[in-house]
Amino acid sequence: MNLGFALHLFLHLLVPLAVAWFFFRAEFRRATLLMLAGLLIDLDHLLADRILDPNRCSVGYHLLHAYWLIPLYILLAFIPKTRLIGLGLVIHIILDWLDCYRQHVLGF
């Protein structure tokens, strides 16, 4: 596992935790768990020919990482009852996009 990919995985845990700590401290545990549920969209990797490819950009490739779903994830983040799950999904997509940028634009 390369360092960039390890950092990517670490950020998938750290960022929702930090958002829960700074913005939802009164319900920290619940907020953390619901935002971490955004990791479940990675189940679509099971449908790929190679389940885990650290050099593949997930955004736009995997079913639940499709571009047309991103506005839905953003909408969920604005609805009070689905806000935390929506935030988790948006955070997940942003981190995956940043990983794509790191790989294909920055080259490491």
NORTA-V106734 format. One record per residue. RES is the residue in one letter. SS is DSSP state (@ for helix, = for strand, . for the rest). PHI is phi in whole degrees, 0 to 359 (999 if undefined). NEAR is the number of other ideal C-beta (glycine too) atoms within 10 Angstrom. Layout:
# NORTA-V106734
RES | SS | PHI | NEAR
RES | SS | PHI | NEAR
This chain:
# NORTA-V106734
M | . | 999 | 9
N | . | 278 | 11
L | @ | 297 | 8
G | @ | 299 | 14
F | @ | 291 | 15
A | @ | 297 | 11
L | @ | 297 | 13
H | @ | 303 | 19
L | @ | 296 | 14
F | @ | 298 | 10
L | @ | 294 | 16
H | @ | 297 | 20
L | @ | 266 | 12
L | @ | 292 | 12
V | @ | 295 | 18
P | @ | 300 | 25
L | @ | 298 | 15
A | @ | 294 | 13
V | @ | 297 | 17
A | @ | 298 | 23
W | @ | 293 | 12
F | @ | 278 | 9
F | @ | 244 | 11
F | . | 226 | 18
R | @ | 300 | 9
A | @ | 297 | 7
E | @ | 234 | 12
F | @ | 306 | 14
R | @ | 298 | 9
R | @ | 298 | 12
A | @ | 298 | 22
T | @ | 300 | 20
L | @ | 297 | 14
L | @ | 291 | 20
M | @ | 289 | 25
L | @ | 293 | 18
A | @ | 299 | 15
G | @ | 300 | 23
L | @ | 294 | 16
L | @ | 296 | 13
I | @ | 292 | 20
D | @ | 287 | 17
L | @ | 298 | 11
D | @ | 294 | 15
H | @ | 296 | 18
L | @ | 294 | 9
L | @ | 273 | 10
A | . | 279 | 14
D | . | 299 | 5
R | . | 249 | 8
I | . | 303 | 9
L | . | 236 | 11
D | . | 231 | 12
P | . | 297 | 13
N | . | 260 | 10
R | . | 263 | 14
C | . | 277 | 16
S | . | 290 | 22
V | . | 292 | 19
G | . | 88 | 13
Y | . | 258 | 15
H | . | 276 | 19
L | @ | 307 | 12
L | @ | 277 | 17
H | @ | 254 | 20
A | . | 293 | 13
Y | @ | 301 | 9
W | @ | 290 | 7
L | @ | 275 | 14
I | @ | 301 | 17
P | @ | 300 | 9
L | @ | 295 | 12
Y | @ | 297 | 22
I | @ | 295 | 14
L | @ | 301 | 12
L | @ | 301 | 18
A | @ | 290 | 17
F | @ | 264 | 10
I | . | 267 | 10
P | @ | 308 | 6
K | @ | 288 | 8
T | @ | 244 | 15
R | @ | 307 | 16
L | @ | 290 | 25
I | @ | 293 | 18
G | @ | 300 | 21
L | @ | 299 | 25
G | @ | 300 | 29
L | @ | 292 | 25
V | @ | 295 | 18
I | @ | 301 | 22
H | @ | 301 | 26
I | @ | 296 | 21
I | @ | 299 | 15
L | @ | 295 | 20
D | @ | 294 | 21
W | @ | 295 | 16
L | @ | 298 | 14
D | @ | 294 | 22
C | @ | 299 | 16
Y | @ | 299 | 12
R | @ | 301 | 15
Q | @ | 288 | 18
H | @ | 266 | 10
V | @ | 255 | 7
L | @ | 278 | 9
G | . | 79 | 6
F | . | 223 | 7
